[in-house]
Amino acid sequence: MIGKPGYLEEAEEIFDGWQETLIWSCLQGVMGEVYTEQAHGFKSGMALLGDFCFLAGKPNEELVRYRPKECRQEFVIMVPRDEAWGEMIERCYEERAKKVTRYAFRKEPEVFCEEKLKQITAALPTEYSIRLIDEELYHWCREGRQNREREWCADWVSQYADYEMYREYGLGVAVLKDNEPVSGASSYSSYRGGIEIEIDTRPDYRRRGLARICGAGLILECLKRGLYPSWDAQNLWSKELAGKLGYHFDHSYTAYEIWGWNQA
């Protein structure tokens, strides 16, 4: 039987030692949900936040195939704690599971050079402006869920139910051209003491250094507020950008991109 634990503390041991901020968000009750296989003493768990699903504890096929009723998306990124979970994902989803490599970075609060980050943001060409994501920009980005021309930036705010939640937990900066966002860095998710960074640039404005400027700007804003700006790279481009901003690579890990999650 799969369900939410009565108390989140019941699931903490399952994920113990996993340095992943999205899991922390779920366990802290900030955002996301935790599900456990409850028939055998909470030995298997799933932390689900947005497009990400983390599986830990004793491998359990029912949990791998489980899709909460409130989840409507067909796509999910499953991250197994070990190879046994990975093998089970492959068996359950077969050709629908694309095995990919992602890149994790050390969480080092004192690693950033503020002077260097300020130099990066100062290089913003004069035809652009940069500003914090406020209520106006929050709603502009939310419309990306229905507006295909804006879907490139929807994940800046997609995990926050309303602006009040974003104002309390989230943080982001956007670069504007002619008063319209063309690049930005924001919190994909939040946990106590930090955020997980999401950077996106409109396709026709890529390769102009805007993502680097936005990343530097967001890190500086986090430092002002005593927040840690956690970084996880989907690809080698993101890994390289993280290094330019001061992060130190820790390790690569395996994940599975699942299409047709609702067909499990």
Buried (B, 14 or more C-beta within 10 A) or exposed (E): EBEBBEEBEBBBEBBEEBEBBBBBBBBBEBBBBBBBBBEEEBBBBBBBBBBBBBBBBBBBEEBBBBBEEEBEEEEBBBBBBEEEBBEBBBEBBEEBBEEEEBBBBEBEEEEBEEEEBEEBBEEBEEEBEBBEBBEEBBEBBBEBEEEEEBBBBBBBBBBBEEBEBBBEBBBBBBBBBEEEBBBBBBBBBBBEEBBBBBBBBBEEBBEBBBBBBBBBBBBBBBBEEEBBBBBBBBEEEBBEBBBEBBBEBEEEBBBBBBBEBEEE
